[in-house]
Amino acid sequence: MVFPAVFALVVGVGMIGQWTASYLSRQIPELKTEPIRIGFHLVGEMVTAVTLIAAGIGLLIGAPWAVTVFLLGMGMLFYTAIVSPGYFAQQGQWVWVLIFGVMIVVGVFAVLTVVV
């Protein structure tokens, strides 16, 4: 289960990295305009990222709980990958929409390698 583990780790670390970079470069205007909404959104994103990282580590070491945590994390990821592109589409940032689409397709493949 190396592929799903690596996918979970890369996406989880990537989520934290992307939000950190956006924060440090002051590219989250909602922190001033909609602080409560974006605060809840950020918590959801970080919980998703940490769940994926834990699942990736668990899959790599063969932990008995890893598949369950992986499937939970992937469900969380699918939700955010379906909802979040609307923000970028509204701004005409189609590359991000494409990235989310690819993430969904690769994520479905990762899930299938775990459950089949």
N, C-alpha and C positions, 0 to 999 in steps of 0.2 A: 504493500500500500504506500509505496514511496511517492507516486505521482499525487495522490490526494493530499498527502502530508505536506509536500513541497508547495502545492497550490495554496493550501490553507495558510501556511507560514508566509508565503510571499504576499498574499492578499492581506492578511492580518497586519503584517509589518508595514506593507504599503499604505494601508488605510491610516495608520498612526503617523507615518511619515508625511503623507499628503496633507493631513489636517495640521500637523505641526508646521510644515512649510507654509501653508496658507495663513496660519496664525502669525507666524514670525514675519511674514511679508505683508501683514495687515490686509489680507485679501478676504476677510470675512466681515463685510459691512453689517451683516445681521447682528453682530455682537452689540452694535449701537442701536439699530433700528428695530430688531426683534429679539432681544436678549433671552427671553424666556423660551421662545420657540426653538431658537438655535441651540440653546443650552440643552434642552431635552434631546434634540437631534444629535448633538455631539456625544451625549451620554450613550445613546443608542449605538452610534458608530463605534465608540470605544469598547462597549460591551461586546459588540460583534467582533471587533478586531481581536480582543483578548480571548474570546471563545475560540476563534479560528487558530490563534497561536497555540493555545492549550491543546486543541485537537490535533494540530500538526505535530507537536512534540509527542503527544500521546500515541499517535499512529506510528511514529518513528520508533518509539521504544516498545511498542506492542502492548500498551496498557489496555486492560479489559474494558475500560470506560470510554476509550478513544472514539470508537465508531459512533456511539450515542452522542458524544459531545461534537463530533464532526458534523453529524446530520443536523443537530441543533444550530450550530454555527452557520452551516450552509443555508438553512432555512432563513436565518436572520440576514445573511448576505443576499439571498435572492430577493427578499423584501426591499432592501435598500437599493439593490441594482435595478429594480423595477421602478421604484418611486423617485430616486435621485436624478435620473437623466432628464426629467422634466425641467428641473432648474437650469440645466445647461442648454437644453433645447430652446428654452425661452430666451436665452442670451445668444443663441446662434452658435454655440460652441459644440459643433457636431462631432468633433473628434472625441470628446468625452462621452457623448451618446454612444458612439461606436465602441469605445472601450468598455462601457457597461454591457453592451450587447455581447461582445466577445467574452466578457467575464461570465455572463449567464450561460453561454454555450459551453465553455470550458468547464464551468462549475457543474453543469448537468452531467458531463462526461465523468468528472471526478466522483460525483455521487454514484453514478452507475458502476464505476469500478469498485466501489465499496460494498454496494448492496447486491450485486449480481455475482 
